[in-house]
Every structure is written in C-alpha cells, then in structure tokens.
Amino acid sequence: MSQELNALLGRLHEELARTPVVDADARRLLSVVVADIEKLGVGTQATPGGLEELAVGFEADHPALAAALRQVADVLGKAGI
C-alpha cells in the first residue's frame, strides 16, 4: 500500500476518533470500509463510489470526516481500485 494511502487512512482514523457523535451503525460501517481498504480494496464499499456515498452522508454534520473519505476515494480511484 502506498505511503499516501497509509497517511490518508491514518487521517481517517483520527477523524473517526474525533467524531464521537457518529451513530453506532455509521461507525461500524466506516470501520468495515477502513478494514476493506486495508485489505487492498476488497468489498463493495471499499470503492471510490462507495466511499463517495459515505462522504455525502457525513458532509453536513462531519465535514472533516467526509473530506477524509473523499481523499481516500481519490487515491483508490487513481490506483485503479
């Protein structure tokens, strides 16, 4: 996995830690997405399109989390995942 993607995943983890008001289902889904990405993009949500859908859902209440998801999606898209 590239250093850039590792850095973005670290940022995503940090944003999740700073966002305690995310409901349990959303936090579980995000954890699954991060795990999928760490397994090199396995899973339907670990795609740029799936991450963009998640980002849209978080945009209003958690813009930093949405931005982190979009950055990860961008890197995965550029990698052809």
C-alpha positions in Angstrom: 0.0 0.0 0.0 1.3 3.4 -0.9 2.6 5.8 1.7 -0.1 8.3 0.6 -2.9 5.9 1.2 -1.4 4.9 4.6 -1.3 8.5 5.6 -4.9 9.1 4.5 -6.1 6.0 6.3 -4.3 7.4 9.4 -6.2 10.7 8.9 -9.5 8.8 8.5 -8.8 7.0 11.8 -8.0 10.3 13.5 -11.2 11.9 12.2 -13.3 8.9 13.4 -11.7 9.3 16.9 -12.6 13.0 16.9 -16.2 12.4 15.8 -17.9 10.8 18.8 -21.4 11.7 17.7 -21.4 9.3 14.8 -24.1 6.7 15.5 -23.0 3.1 16.2 -24.2 1.8 12.8 -22.3 4.5 10.8 -19.2 3.9 12.9 -19.4 0.2 12.3 -19.8 0.8 8.5 -16.8 3.1 8.5 -14.7 0.6 10.4 -15.7 -2.1 7.8 -14.7 0.3 5.0 -11.3 1.0 6.5 -10.7 -2.7 7.1 -11.7 -3.4 3.4 -9.4 -0.7 2.2 -6.5 -2.0 4.2 -7.2 -5.4 2.5 -6.4 -3.7 -0.8 -9.9 -2.7 -1.7 -11.9 -5.9 -1.1 -15.6 -5.3 -0.6 -18.3 -3.3 -2.3 -18.0 -0.2 -0.1 -14.2 0.0 -0.5 -14.5 1.6 -3.9 -14.3 5.3 -4.8 -18.0 5.3 -5.5 -18.9 3.6 -2.2 -16.7 6.0 -0.2 -18.2 9.0 -2.0 -21.7 7.8 -0.9 -20.5 7.6 2.7 -18.9 11.0 2.4 -22.1 12.6 1.2 -23.9 11.2 4.2 -21.4 12.8 6.6 -21.0 16.1 4.8 -23.4 18.2 6.8 -22.6 17.0 10.3 -19.0 15.9 9.9 -17.3 17.7 7.0 -13.7 16.7 8.1 -14.7 13.1 8.0 -16.3 13.5 4.6 -13.2 15.2 3.3 -11.0 12.3 4.6 -13.3 9.8 2.9 -13.1 11.7 -0.4 -9.3 11.8 -0.2 -9.1 8.1 0.3 -11.6 7.6 -2.6 -9.5 9.8 -4.8 -6.3 7.8 -4.1 -8.1 4.5 -4.7 -9.5 5.8 -7.9 -6.1 6.9 -9.1 -4.8 3.4 -8.2 -7.5 1.8 -10.4 -9.4 0.3 -7.5 
